[in-house]
Each structure stands twice: as C-alpha cells, then as structure tokens.
Amino acid sequence: AVTPPGLTATRFAHNTHPLAKVFLRLAAPFCVSPEDGARGLIFLCSSAAIDGVSGRLYVGVSETPLRPAATNDDDARRLWDLSAEMTRGGGAPPS
C-alpha cells in the first residue's frame, strides 16, 4: 500500500491550542494511522533498494515524478542565494 503524504493520526497534539484541536478533529478522517505514516520513512531509511539514490521524491514507498519546476537549475540557484542571504549563511550550493 502506498502511504499518502499529509497528516498522521497521533496523540502528539494533546496540548495544542483549542483552535488547533478543532482543526485536528475536522482533519481526522483524512489522517493516516501512525503505522502507515511511518511506513515510507522506514522504507527510505532501511531499504537497500535505494542505496545511493538521491534527488528523488517518494510518496510512501513509491517514487513519484518531480514536476519540472522542481528541477529548474535557475530557480534552485535563486532559492539557494535567497536562503543564504536570509540566514546569513554562505558557501556554494551543492552541485
């Protein structure tokens, strides 16, 4: 089964603001179980099938094609430069 991205039904929200509790209750039908929410992460952390794989998008355990905007080198450079400026970071972007 493919684990969809999004909300996971956990009890971590028990100390949240009252409005957040209302939102979480309304969102509950769209949440996945903690087990399903963890399935993709466990796969990505432990599977030998993806050793050395980088720059790919996974939804659960399935690779999903990237949109062209996500692979635009000019946009990536602008994002890097803006992020470095805002965080006072430096260095060259990864190649």
C-alpha positions as CSV (number, residue, x, y, z in Angstrom):
1,A,0.0,0.0,0.0
2,V,1.2,3.5,-0.8
3,T,1.3,5.8,2.2
4,P,-0.1,9.2,1.2
5,P,1.7,12.3,2.4
6,G,-0.1,14.5,4.9
7,L,-1.5,14.3,8.4
8,T,-0.8,11.3,10.6
9,A,-3.2,10.5,13.4
10,T,-1.1,10.7,16.5
11,R,-1.7,11.9,20.1
12,F,1.1,14.5,19.9
13,A,-1.4,17.3,19.6
14,H,-3.0,16.8,23.0
15,N,-1.5,20.0,24.4
16,T,-2.3,22.3,21.5
17,H,-4.3,25.5,21.2
18,P,-8.1,24.9,21.3
19,L,-8.4,26.1,17.6
20,A,-5.8,23.6,16.6
21,K,-7.7,20.8,18.4
22,V,-10.8,21.8,16.3
23,F,-8.8,21.7,13.1
24,L,-7.3,18.3,14.0
25,R,-10.7,16.9,14.8
26,L,-12.1,18.0,11.4
27,A,-9.0,16.7,9.7
28,A,-9.2,13.3,11.4
29,P,-11.0,11.5,8.5
30,F,-8.1,12.4,6.2
31,C,-5.3,11.3,8.5
32,V,-3.4,8.1,8.1
33,S,-2.5,5.8,11.0
34,P,0.9,6.2,12.7
35,E,1.9,2.8,11.2
36,D,1.0,3.9,7.7
37,G,2.6,7.3,8.3
38,A,5.9,5.6,9.3
39,R,6.0,3.0,6.5
40,G,7.5,5.3,3.9
41,L,10.1,6.7,6.3
42,I,11.1,3.2,7.5
43,F,11.5,2.1,3.8
44,L,13.6,5.2,2.9
45,C,15.9,4.7,6.0
46,S,16.4,1.0,5.7
47,S,15.9,-0.3,2.1
48,A,18.9,-1.5,0.2
49,A,16.9,-0.9,-2.9
50,I,17.5,2.8,-2.7
51,D,21.2,2.8,-1.6
52,G,22.9,5.7,-3.3
53,V,19.7,7.2,-4.7
54,S,19.4,10.9,-4.3
55,G,17.3,13.7,-5.7
56,R,14.1,11.6,-6.0
57,L,10.7,12.2,-4.5
58,Y,8.9,9.3,-2.7
59,V,5.3,9.1,-1.6
60,G,5.3,6.3,0.9
61,V,7.4,3.6,-0.7
62,S,6.7,4.7,-4.3
63,E,8.9,7.0,-6.4
64,T,6.9,9.9,-7.7
65,P,8.0,12.0,-10.7
66,L,9.2,15.5,-9.9
67,R,7.5,18.5,-11.5
68,P,9.7,20.4,-14.0
69,A,9.7,23.4,-11.6
70,A,11.4,21.2,-9.0
71,T,14.4,20.6,-11.3
72,N,14.9,24.1,-12.7
73,D,18.6,25.0,-12.0
74,D,18.0,28.8,-12.3
75,D,15.2,28.6,-9.6
76,A,17.4,26.4,-7.4
77,R,20.2,28.9,-7.6
78,R,17.8,31.8,-6.7
79,L,16.4,29.8,-3.8
80,W,19.9,29.0,-2.5
81,D,21.0,32.6,-2.8
82,L,17.9,33.9,-1.0
83,S,18.2,31.3,1.7
84,A,21.9,32.1,2.3
85,E,21.0,35.8,2.5
86,M,18.1,35.4,4.9
87,T,20.1,33.0,7.2
88,R,23.4,34.8,6.8
89,G,24.7,31.5,5.5
90,G,27.3,31.1,2.9
91,G,29.1,28.7,0.8
92,A,28.4,27.3,-2.6
93,P,25.3,25.4,-3.4
94,P,25.6,21.6,-3.8
95,S,26.2,20.5,-7.4
